[in-house]
Amino acid sequence: MLNKFLNKIICGDALQTLALLPENSVHLIITSPPYNLNVQYANHHDELPYEEYLAWMAKVWAECHRVLVEGGRLCINIGENKRQNISVPTFSAFIQQCVELKMLYRGTIIWNKNSAAKHCAWGSWNSPSNPHLVPRHEYIIVFSKGRYKLDGKESDNTLDSDGKEFMESTRSVWSFGTESRQRIGHPAPFPVALPRRLIQFYSYKRQIVLDPFAGSGTTGVAALLLERRFILIDNSKTYCDLACSRLNELAAQQRLFADSISRVETIELSDIASDIAINATLHANGLHNSDAF
Ligand SMILES: C[S@@+](CC[C@H](N)C(=O)[O-])C[C@H]1O[C@@H](n2cnc3c(N)ncnc32)[C@H](O)[C@@H]1O
């Protein structure tokens, strides 16, 4: 059943799609969910009441936990979003939620965005009375399911052999610039460097990388470049189509497809769901798909 999802972009709701994935099937999840900061997405209202937002995210992390293999990793990218009416920062609420799922907390990476932006939230100018912080960073919080060690063959380790890349990645501050919204055509893309480094550091070649909020497909781009298989989910047809053309263009330029993939496709969740339902009915009646078609 997992084959239906591999190297595909699934256009559908994250929770509904995750529910169709078998448990213990994915090695690495990299995602940047909506931050609830009123970003204008094509098909999502990004300003839910905060408790509702957190309750939704808790359900997503529970599904992520279910689909991960033992030792599989969950990496969540989330920005700073302190507002006066929110007492707990969102990254810390997510850590709490994942720990409650009994996930093992591996640590937090600070993504230094190398921002040169000059704007400033003054609060008070040149005075200790009420100066505000202006975030120049985001977080990537990292968890393992069940145990810290991930099974894989050393021959499928794609880190540079001199160990420099590994050393860099073990340091908890990662510096690279942001991605341009205009260039990508999505309101909140992360740079390819972010999933690329996570994939190198936390998975082996051919393992399965999932992004349930895939947007423009950046996690898929990094997975393709590093010969991992991927599953991308987004509930906007516009972004799924964008991700699809990005991946196919890259593959065509770089002749990246392994023999098992000829083209990346977007599929509608409803199509997969009905296939799965047909298979379940056939199975219950002692038949296989090939018997019916
Ligand atoms: C922060 S963006 C991810 C951007 C992505 N990392 C990239 O590089 O393009 C969050 C994405 O979540 C998607 N989204 C929002 N609600 C969703 C839902 N219920 N199910 C699936 N995707 C959803 C939005 O369409 C948006 O593309």
Ligand as a Chemical Component Dictionary entry (heavy atoms), coordinates in Angstrom:
data_LIG
# 
_chem_comp.id                   LIG 
_chem_comp.type                 NON-POLYMER 
_chem_comp.pdbx_formal_charge   0 
_chem_comp.three_letter_code    LIG 
# 
loop_
_chem_comp_atom.comp_id 
_chem_comp_atom.atom_id 
_chem_comp_atom.alt_atom_id 
_chem_comp_atom.type_symbol 
_chem_comp_atom.charge 
_chem_comp_atom.model_Cartn_x 
_chem_comp_atom.model_Cartn_y 
_chem_comp_atom.model_Cartn_z 
_chem_comp_atom.pdbx_ordinal 
LIG C1  C1  C 0  5.046  26.800 5.965 1  
LIG S1  S1  S 1  4.289  26.183 4.519 2  
LIG C2  C2  C 0  5.430  24.904 4.019 3  
LIG C3  C3  C 0  6.423  25.415 3.018 4  
LIG C4  C4  C 0  7.397  24.377 2.519 5  
LIG N1  N1  N 0  8.334  23.972 3.543 6  
LIG C5  C5  C 0  8.159  24.907 1.311 7  
LIG O1  O1  O 0  9.411  24.929 1.346 8  
LIG O2  O2  O -1 7.505  25.333 0.340 9  
LIG C6  C6  C 0  2.911  25.261 5.127 10 
LIG C7  C7  C 0  2.088  24.554 4.066 11 
LIG O3  O3  O 0  1.042  23.840 4.724 12 
LIG C8  C8  C 0  -0.054 23.746 3.817 13 
LIG N2  N2  N 0  -1.252 23.364 4.588 14 
LIG C9  C9  C 0  -2.001 24.134 5.412 15 
LIG N3  N3  N 0  -2.998 23.422 5.965 16 
LIG C10 C10 C 0  -2.876 22.155 5.504 17 
LIG C11 C11 C 0  -3.589 20.948 5.721 18 
LIG N4  N4  N 0  -4.662 20.904 6.540 19 
LIG N5  N5  N 0  -3.178 19.832 5.102 20 
LIG C12 C12 C 0  -2.107 19.859 4.251 21 
LIG N6  N6  N 0  -1.394 20.988 3.997 22 
LIG C13 C13 C 0  -1.753 22.118 4.619 23 
LIG C14 C14 C 0  -0.107 25.118 3.161 24 
LIG O4  O4  O 0  -0.780 25.062 1.931 25 
LIG C15 C15 C 0  1.392  25.456 3.053 26 
LIG O5  O5  O 0  1.859  25.170 1.741 27 
# 
loop_
_chem_comp_bond.comp_id 
_chem_comp_bond.atom_id_1 
_chem_comp_bond.atom_id_2 
_chem_comp_bond.value_order 
_chem_comp_bond.pdbx_ordinal 
LIG C1  S1  SING 1  
LIG S1  C2  SING 2  
LIG S1  C6  SING 3  
LIG C2  C3  SING 4  
LIG C3  C4  SING 5  
LIG C4  N1  SING 6  
LIG C4  C5  SING 7  
LIG C5  O1  DOUB 8  
LIG C5  O2  SING 9  
LIG C6  C7  SING 10 
LIG C7  O3  SING 11 
LIG C7  C15 SING 12 
LIG O3  C8  SING 13 
LIG C8  N2  SING 14 
LIG C8  C14 SING 15 
LIG N2  C9  SING 16 
LIG N2  C13 SING 17 
LIG C9  N3  DOUB 18 
LIG N3  C10 SING 19 
LIG C10 C11 SING 20 
LIG C10 C13 DOUB 21 
LIG C11 N4  SING 22 
LIG C11 N5  DOUB 23 
LIG N5  C12 SING 24 
LIG C12 N6  DOUB 25 
LIG N6  C13 SING 26 
LIG C14 O4  SING 27 
LIG C14 C15 SING 28 
LIG C15 O5  SING 29 
# 
